[in-house]
Amino acid sequence: MSASTFWFLAVGGTAALTHMLVFTLVQHLMWPELANALGFLVAFFVSFAGHRLLSFKDAGTSVGTSLRRFAVTALAGFASNELVFVLLLRGFDMPALLALFIALVFAAGQTFVFSRFWAFRR
């Protein structure tokens, strides 16, 4: 396993746990779809900082360029996350935390590819 892959998994795992923690703390206050969005927003900053400093520290782009590109990448990942989340939650009546976990795993692969080859291009 390359160092980049290791750090991507470590940072992604930390961001996913952050996302799930925020979701768990606020889901009783709002619709699950909004709690998912809030979890994403908080985890976005954890993810960007970790990926910029660890996963893709040799990025050939400026921090500003990487941030803009990563925002697009992360929003695309969130769109697929929310789609899978709503489908599992509303369509299959799955428990919210399990639906969120599956949706996060689903979106992780897409985020890696976009991050590696575009947002933090080497």
C-alpha positions in Angstrom: 0.0 0.0 0.0 1.4 3.4 -0.9 1.7 6.2 1.6 -0.8 8.2 -0.4 -3.4 5.4 -0.2 -2.7 4.9 3.5 -3.2 8.5 4.3 -6.2 8.8 2.1 -7.9 5.9 4.0 -6.8 7.4 7.4 -8.0 10.9 6.6 -11.2 9.6 4.9 -11.9 7.4 7.9 -11.5 10.3 10.2 -13.7 12.6 8.1 -16.3 9.8 7.9 -16.3 9.4 11.6 -16.6 13.2 12.0 -19.5 13.1 9.6 -21.3 10.3 11.5 -20.6 11.9 14.9 -22.1 15.3 13.8 -25.1 13.4 12.2 -25.7 11.4 15.4 -25.5 14.6 17.6 -28.0 16.5 15.5 -30.3 14.0 13.9 -33.0 14.4 16.6 -33.1 18.1 15.9 -33.8 18.1 12.1 -34.7 15.9 9.1 -32.1 13.2 8.6 -31.2 14.6 5.1 -30.3 18.0 6.8 -28.3 16.2 9.5 -26.4 14.5 6.7 -25.7 17.8 5.1 -24.4 19.3 8.3 -22.2 16.3 9.0 -20.8 16.7 5.5 -20.1 20.4 6.0 -18.1 19.8 9.2 -16.3 16.7 7.8 -15.4 18.7 4.6 -12.8 20.8 6.5 -11.3 17.8 8.3 -11.1 16.0 4.9 -9.5 18.9 3.0 -6.9 19.7 5.6 -5.9 16.0 6.0 -5.8 15.3 2.3 -3.8 18.5 1.5 -1.3 17.9 4.3 -1.0 14.1 4.3 -2.7 12.2 1.4 -1.6 14.5 -1.4 1.2 16.5 0.2 3.1 16.5 -3.1 0.2 18.2 -4.9 1.3 20.3 -7.8 -1.5 22.8 -7.3 -1.8 25.8 -4.9 -3.9 25.5 -1.8 -6.5 27.8 -3.3 -6.8 25.8 -6.5 -6.9 22.5 -4.5 -9.6 23.9 -2.2 -11.8 25.0 -5.1 -11.3 21.7 -6.9 -11.8 19.7 -3.7 -15.0 21.6 -3.0 -16.3 20.5 -6.4 -15.1 16.9 -5.8 -16.6 16.8 -2.3 -19.9 18.2 -3.5 -20.1 15.5 -6.2 -19.4 12.9 -3.5 -22.0 14.4 -1.2 -24.6 14.4 -4.1 -24.0 10.6 -4.5 -23.9 10.2 -0.7 -27.3 12.0 -0.3 -28.9 10.1 -3.2 -27.9 6.7 -1.7 -28.7 7.8 1.8 -32.3 8.9 0.9 -32.8 5.8 -1.2 -31.8 3.5 1.7 -33.5 5.6 4.3 -36.8 6.4 2.6 -37.0 3.7 -0.1 -35.8 0.7 1.9 -36.7 2.0 5.4 -33.2 1.3 6.6 -32.1 2.8 10.0 -30.5 6.2 9.5 -27.0 5.5 10.8 -26.7 2.3 8.7 -27.9 4.1 5.6 -25.4 6.9 6.3 -22.6 4.4 6.7 -23.3 2.7 3.4 -23.7 6.0 1.6 -20.4 7.2 2.9 -18.6 4.1 1.7 -20.3 4.4 -1.7 -19.1 8.0 -2.1 -15.5 7.3 -0.9 -14.4 5.7 -4.1 -15.6 8.5 -6.3 -14.0 11.1 -4.0 -10.6 9.3 -4.2 -10.6 9.2 -8.0 -11.5 12.8 -8.3 -9.1 13.9 -5.6 -6.2 12.0 -6.9 -6.5 12.8 -10.5 -7.9 16.3 -10.4 -8.2 18.2 -7.1 -4.7 17.4 -5.9 -3.2 16.5 -9.3 0.5 15.7 -9.2 
